[in-house]
Amino acid sequence: NRGIERTDCELLLCLDADDMLRPDALRHMREVMDRHALAMAVIGFASEPADEVFPELELFAGELEPIEDGLFLLIDPPRAVAHPEFMMGRASNVVVRRRWLGEHRYAGAQLNEGVDLWYRVLKDVVAADARVGLIAPPLIRFRIVPDSLSRRRYDDWRTLDVPPTVLRYRHSSDPDDRRMAEMLAARWHEHALATLPKEQRPLFLAHYRDLLRTVVS
């Protein structure tokens, strides 16, 4: 947040400490965003050592409108980013024009804090009918290190916080918000069961039973 406050650049991307940009990444982002008047773009990434790649374009065929080689418009951005396999805010993979950030800032959470910030920004962009793109080439190398939040194991269910977007939107009257909350809750539920010790899982499920019943089908 302090870094955001000190910026006066046109385009802003928050780069995590364990991620790397391709040498030409910033130039490429700037050129395609200027050429097609994009307000915001989600960026492709590849991970090491797990060889995870985003996006797998065949999964989102109905959500994307091709613009040029490797560049797509999101036809319905809130629907696209709520797809279970769509990754927005992971591996530092969002770039936005500074003015669209407005007063939005990271909310203090750790796990899923990027998703929470960029979804709030996306809602403003969509409300103004501005353009959101997907830059598909893997301009970011996502390094999985032992203490990465997404790979950290938890000894106590109470240390695994609810994603802020779930708390913020699970009772929203907007179906797009609820769809996003449901998708993230399902991811969080899966993550918890994969990272908690076996004896901790029933305690987690019992404590969050009501929340999970309302947002996870």
C-alpha positions in Angstrom: 0.0 0.0 0.0 2.9 2.4 0.7 4.3 1.7 -2.7 1.0 2.4 -4.3 0.7 5.7 -2.6 4.2 6.7 -3.8 3.6 5.9 -7.5 2.7 8.4 -10.2 3.1 6.1 -13.2 0.4 5.4 -15.7 0.5 1.6 -15.3 0.8 -0.2 -12.0 1.7 -3.8 -11.3 2.5 -5.1 -7.8 5.3 -7.7 -8.1 5.6 -10.4 -5.4 9.1 -11.0 -4.1 9.1 -14.6 -5.4 8.0 -13.7 -9.0 10.0 -12.6 -12.0 9.0 -10.7 -15.1 10.2 -11.6 -18.5 12.7 -9.0 -19.7 10.4 -7.5 -22.2 7.2 -7.8 -20.0 6.7 -4.2 -19.1 7.2 -3.0 -22.6 4.8 -5.6 -24.0 2.1 -4.8 -21.4 2.3 -1.1 -22.1 2.2 -1.5 -25.9 -0.8 -3.8 -26.0 -2.7 -1.8 -23.4 -2.1 1.4 -25.2 -2.9 -0.1 -28.6 -6.2 -1.4 -27.5 -7.2 1.1 -24.8 -7.3 -1.5 -22.0 -8.0 -0.3 -18.5 -6.8 -3.5 -16.9 -5.3 -6.7 -18.0 -4.7 -10.2 -16.5 -1.3 -11.6 -17.4 -0.2 -15.1 -18.3 2.3 -16.9 -16.0 4.2 -20.1 -15.7 5.4 -21.6 -12.4 8.6 -23.4 -11.3 9.2 -26.0 -10.3 5.6 -27.2 -10.7 5.2 -26.3 -14.4 1.8 -24.7 -13.7 0.7 -22.5 -16.7 -2.0 -19.9 -16.9 -4.1 -19.5 -19.0 -5.1 -22.8 -20.5 -7.1 -21.0 -23.2 -9.3 -24.0 -24.2 -10.9 -23.7 -20.7 -12.1 -20.2 -21.4 -13.1 -20.3 -25.1 -16.6 -18.8 -24.4 -15.2 -16.0 -22.2 -12.6 -14.5 -24.6 -12.7 -12.4 -27.7 -9.4 -12.5 -29.7 -7.9 -9.2 -30.5 -4.5 -10.1 -31.7 -2.0 -13.0 -31.3 -1.9 -13.8 -27.6 -4.3 -11.0 -26.6 -8.0 -11.3 -25.7 -10.8 -9.2 -24.4 -12.8 -10.6 -21.5 -16.4 -10.6 -22.8 -18.0 -10.7 -19.4 -15.1 -10.0 -16.9 -16.9 -10.8 -13.6 -18.1 -14.1 -15.1 -14.7 -14.9 -16.5 -12.7 -14.2 -13.3 -15.1 -16.4 -11.3 -14.3 -19.4 -13.4 -12.6 -22.0 -11.1 -9.5 -22.2 -13.4 -9.1 -18.4 -14.0 -6.3 -16.9 -11.9 -6.5 -13.2 -11.3 -4.2 -11.8 -8.6 -2.0 -14.9 -8.5 1.7 -14.5 -9.4 1.4 -10.7 -9.5 -0.5 -11.1 -12.7 -2.6 -7.9 -12.9 -1.7 -4.6 -14.5 -4.0 -1.6 -14.3 -4.1 2.0 -15.3 -3.3 3.9 -12.1 -6.5 6.0 -12.2 -8.7 2.9 -11.9 -7.1 2.0 -8.6 -8.8 5.0 -7.0 -9.0 4.5 -3.2 -8.8 0.7 -3.4 -5.9 -0.8 -1.4 -4.8 -4.2 0.0 -7.1 -4.9 2.9 -4.5 -6.5 5.3 -5.3 -10.2 4.6 -2.5 -12.5 3.4 -4.0 -15.4 1.5 -6.1 -14.2 -1.5 -5.3 -10.5 -0.7 -4.5 -9.9 -4.4 -7.7 -11.4 -5.6 -9.6 -9.2 -3.2 -8.0 -6.0 -4.3 -8.2 -6.7 -8.1 -11.8 -7.9 -8.0 -12.8 -4.6 -6.3 -10.9 -2.6 -9.0 -12.4 -4.8 -11.7 -15.9 -4.0 -10.5 -15.2 -0.3 -11.0 -13.7 -0.9 -14.5 -16.7 -2.9 -15.6 -19.2 -0.4 -14.2 -17.6 2.3 -16.4 -17.7 0.0 -19.4 -13.9 0.1 -19.8 -12.0 -2.8 -21.4 -10.4 -5.7 -19.6 -7.9 -7.9 -21.4 -6.1 -11.2 -21.0 -2.4 -11.1 -22.1 -1.9 -14.8 -22.6 1.9 -15.2 -23.0 3.7 -16.2 -19.8 5.3 -12.8 -19.0 5.7 -13.8 -15.4 7.6 -16.6 -13.9 5.9 -17.7 -10.7 8.5 -19.3 -8.3 7.1 -21.7 -5.7 9.4 -21.4 -2.7 9.0 -23.4 0.6 7.2 -20.6 2.5 4.9 -19.5 -0.3 1.4 -18.9 1.2 -0.2 -21.1 -1.4 2.1 -24.0 -0.4 2.3 -23.4 3.3 1.0 -26.2 5.6 -1.0 -25.3 8.7 -0.9 -27.1 12.0 -3.9 -25.3 13.4 -7.2 -24.7 11.6 -7.6 -21.3 13.3 -4.6 -19.9 11.5 -6.2 -20.4 8.1 -8.2 -17.2 7.5 -11.3 -17.0 5.4 -10.5 -15.2 2.0 -11.6 -11.6 2.4 -13.6 -11.7 -0.9 -15.8 -14.4 0.6 -16.6 -12.4 3.7 -17.1 -9.2 1.6 -19.5 -10.6 -1.0 -21.2 -13.9 0.3 -24.4 -12.0 1.0 -24.2 -9.6 -1.9 -27.3 -8.9 -4.0 -25.1 -9.0 -7.1 -25.0 -12.5 -8.6 -21.5 -11.8 -10.0 -20.3 -11.1 -6.5 -21.9 -14.2 -5.1 -20.4 -16.3 -7.9 -16.9 -15.0 -7.1 -17.4 -15.6 -3.4 -18.6 -19.2 -4.1 -15.6 -20.0 -6.3 -13.1 -18.6 -3.8 -14.8 -20.4 -0.9 -14.6 -23.7 -2.8 -10.9 -23.1 -3.5 -10.3 -22.2 0.2 -12.1 -25.3 1.3 -10.0 -27.5 -1.0 -6.8 -25.7 0.1 -7.7 -26.2 3.8 -8.3 -29.9 3.4 -5.1 -30.3 1.5 -2.9 -28.4 4.0 -4.3 -29.1 7.4 -3.4 -32.3 9.4 -6.0 -35.0 9.3 -7.1 -34.4 12.9 -7.6 -30.7 12.3 -9.9 -31.0 9.3 -13.1 -32.0 11.3 -12.5 -28.9 13.5 -12.2 -26.7 10.5 -15.3 -28.1 8.9 -17.3 -27.9 12.1 -16.4 -24.2 12.8 -17.1 -23.1 9.2 -20.1 -25.4 8.6 -22.6 -22.5 8.2 -20.4 -20.4 6.0 -19.5 -23.3 3.7 -23.1 -24.4 3.5 -24.0 -20.9 2.1 -21.3 -20.6 -0.4 -20.0 -24.0 -1.4 -22.4 -26.2 -3.4 
